Amino acid sequence: MTYGSKSYVSSFSGTSASKRIGIYGSVDRDSGKDHRLLIASGSETTYLSLRGIRVQTASDKPALEVNAPADIELVGDNRLKGSYSGSTTSPAVQVKSGGSLIWQNCTDGNGRLYADGGAIGANASPAIQVEASATMAVSGATLVARHGNGKAADAIEGGTQKILAGSVDALYKDGARPVNKSNNEVYKVSVTTGLTPDQPYTCTYKDCNPSPFMAMPDAAGKIYCWQPEQELSAEKTKVVLTHPVSFEKTEIEVVQVEQNDDNVAPIVLRMTDADVKRQSFGNLRDASTQWRQVRREPSTPIRCNC
């Protein structure tokens, strides 16, 4: 692998999960240099540990390009940002044909990745782009991804996508629906925990792997679990978070998971508009925001089911 102009090849480092290559530092586009992470083609897995890095290239190349199997651990807050050259933009992370990428959290659970697609003018790229024959899996990591247009929609696209466990605040482009360890399609569930933001908790939910894993609520106190469809009439499942020191346990019931990415837990309130489009909310703040949005369209009556 290379990091900028430096090449790292070793029979001792980066060859196993216990011998990861630690990556540090901050590189901005304004530095004028193409310091990016490049994992070259090969059959052996490269094990890395991103330790509070921030990288944006000075070209239209991704901050991280993966051409072979890679297992990446996150330590602290890491930010990878796509870039541009002329009118051409790039994703923050690109997994090329034949490559595979697994995201892991560090042992104490304080790892997180922010990935942002590149943008210039009206042109923008997804945050993470996976080619057709490549794969990406989230195995207990915390990811926040945004398209270059600043939105969560289409932030991750292409390839074979897996969310085995973790908190993933992003949306996948059509055709890239992620699956879990049982190969069942999964859907985003925004879980309002009421817990301390940025505090790692052990977390578990149905069919997650590993179980438990470490997750950190965001500024809104939410984590983002991905679960298979669950009918309203089916047995309810729970997301369980435990403080690592006090061992205080918080359980949030998942009442229903529909085949969309607007699911919430717990369901505090539901609103239905005139077109019978139902939305569920896990807290009154989100419901209030949507209420104000709808009120700007006076021709759209809504019904509140509290």
N, C-alpha and C positions, 0 to 999 in steps of 0.2 A: 504494500500500500504506500501511497505518498500523501504528504500533507504539505501543500505548496511545492517548493522545489526539493524538499527533503524526502528521501526514500527510506522506508523501514522494512528490512527483511531480516528475520531472526529465527533461529530454531528454538529459541527460548521464550520470547515474548510474543503475545498475540496468538498463541497456538492452542490455548484452552481457556475456559472460563476463569480459571484461577491465575492465568498469566496474561491478562488483558494489557493491551497498549493503552496507556492513559493519554488523552488528548486535551490540551489546555490552550487557552489564549483567545484573543478577540481580534478579528480581522474585518475591517469595514471596507466597503467598495471604494471609499475615498482614498484608501491607501494605495490604490493603483496597481495592486499586485493580485495575481490569480491564486491566492492561497486557498485551496479547496481540498477536501478529502476525496481521494480516489482509490478505490479498491479494485485492483486490476483483475483480469480474468484468471481463473484457476479453479482447482477442484477442492482445495483445502479451505476450511472455514477460518476467517479472520475474526479475532475477538478484540473488540475495542471498548474503551470506557470514555465517554464524553463527559468532561468535568468542568461544567460551567463555561462552555465555549460560545462564541458568537461569530458566525462566519457569513459573509456575503462577498461573492467574487466580483472582480472588476471586468467581467466578460459576460457572455450569455451562457456560461456553464453553471451547472447546479453546484451548490455548496458541498453536497455529498453525492458521489456517483458510485454505484455498487455494480460490479460486473461478475461477482463470484459470491459464494455463501459468506454471509457476515452476521455476527451476533454482537449487538451493540447495547451496552449498559449505559443508563443515564444516571449521572450524579449531579445534583444541583440543577439549576435552571440553565437550559441550553437553547440557543436560538440559531436556526439555520434559515437563511433567506435567499430566495431566488433573485436573479439579477436580469440584466438586459445588455444588449449591444445593438445600437441602431434601433430598429423596430422589433427585434427578436428578443423574446423573454425566455426565462428558464424556470423550472421548478426549484424548490429548495433541495429536494431529495429526488434522485432518479435511480430506479433499479432497472438495469438493462437486461436484455434477453440473456437467459442463462444464470442470472443472479438471483439471490434470495436474501432476505433481510429479516432478522428477528430483533424486536425491541424489548429490552428487559429493564426492570427497575433495580436500583442498588439495594443492598440489604436493609438499610435503615429507611428506605422508602421516600427519600427527599428528591428523587430524580424526576425531571420533567423535560419534555421537548416542545418548543414552540417552532412551528414550521410555517413559513409564509411564501406564497408564490411570487415570482417576479412580475413587475408591471412597468410599462412605459406608455403613456398616453392611453389609448383605448385597448391596447394589447396587454394580455395578462395570462399567466400560467397557473396551473394548480400548485398546491404546496408540495404534494408528493405524487410522482408519476411512476407507474410500474408498467413495464412493457408486457406484451401479451403472454409470453412464456415465462415470465418472472413471478416471484411470490413475495409477499410481505406479511409478517405476522406480528401481532402485539401480544406479548406474553407477560402481562402484569405491569406494563409501563403506563405512564401518564402522558398523553399526547394532546396537543392543541394545534390544529391545523386550519389555515385560512387560505383561500384562493387569492390570487394576486389582486382581485377586485375587492378584497377585504371581507368577503362573505364566507360562511362555513360551507355553503352549497358547492358541490363539485371540488372540494379541497383535495380529495384523494381520488385518483382515477387509475383504471387499468389493472391488468394482471389478475392473479389469484390473491384474494385478500382474506386474512384470518384475524379474528379477535378472540384469542383464547381466554384472556382475562385482561383487565385494565380499565382505565378511565380514558375514553377517546372522545374529545370534544371536536368533532368534525363531521362532515357528511361526505358520503362516497358517491361518485358519479354513477349514473345508470349503467348497468353492466358490470359493476364492480362490487356487488352486494357481498359483504363479508360473511364468513361462516365460523362456527365454533369448533371445538375439538371433536364433536359428533358429526361434523359436516352439515349441520343445520344452519340455514340462513338466520342471521341475527339482526335486530333492529335497535336503534338508539333509545335508551330510557334515561331521561334526565332525572336524577335522584336528588331531591332537596334533603340534605342531611341535618341541617341546623347545627352543624359542628364547626369547629374553628378552621377558618381558611388556612391553607398552606401547612397544616399539621398532618403528618402522615398517620394513617390508621391502617390496621390490618382489615382487610375486606374480603368478603366471600359472597357469592350468589350462585344460583343454580347453574351447574355445568361449567363453572369457571375453572381454568387450569393454567397456572397453579392455583391452589386453594389452601390457605388464603394467600392473598397478595397484598402489597402496600399501595394505598391510594391517598391522594391529597385533595380535599375539597378546594374548589376555586374561590374567588372573592365573593361569589354569591352563595357559598356553602354547598355547592353541587358537585357530584361526581357523575360520570356518564358511562353507565354500564350498557352492554349490548347483549340482548337476550332473544331467544327464539320466540315465535308467536305463542301467545298464551290467551286462550279464550276467557271471556268474563266468567263463564260457568266452571272453568277448570280450577283445580286446587291452587290456592294463592302461594306465591313464592316470596322470599324475603331477601333483601340486601342487608347484610349484617356488618357493621363497622365496630371495631374494638380499639380503644386507646391503648397504645403499646406500653404505657407506664401504669396508669390507674386500672387498666383492664375494664373500664366502664364500657358497656355494650349498648349500641344503638341499633334497633331493628326497624327497617322501613318495609312495609308490605307492598308488593307489586301486585296490583289487582288485575291488570290486563296489559298485554303487549300486542298491539295491532301491527299490521304489515306496513308500517310507516315509521318515520324517525321523529315523530312528535309525541312519543309516549312519555309519561311522567310518573313519578312515585314520590310520596303518596299522592293520590288524587284528592285534592282539596275541593275543587270546583270544576264544573264543566259548562261550556258555553256552546250554543248551537245557533248558527245563523240561518237566514231564510232559505239557503240552498242546502240545508241539512248537512252542513259541514261542522262536525263536532270537534271541539278542542278541549283537552283536559289540561289542568294546571296544578302544579305541585305546591304553589304558594300564591297568596293574594297579590303580591307585587307583580308577578308575571300576568295574572288575570287582569289587573288594573291597567297594565300597559296595553294589553290587547283591547280592552274595553275602550280606551282613549283612541286607539287606532280605528276601531270600527265606528266610533261616533263621528269620525271625519267623513264617513260615508252614510249620510242620513237615510238613504234608500234601502239600507241593509239592516232590518230588525234582527235582534238576537234574543235568545231565551237563556236565562241563567238557571242551571240546575245545581243548587247548593245542597 
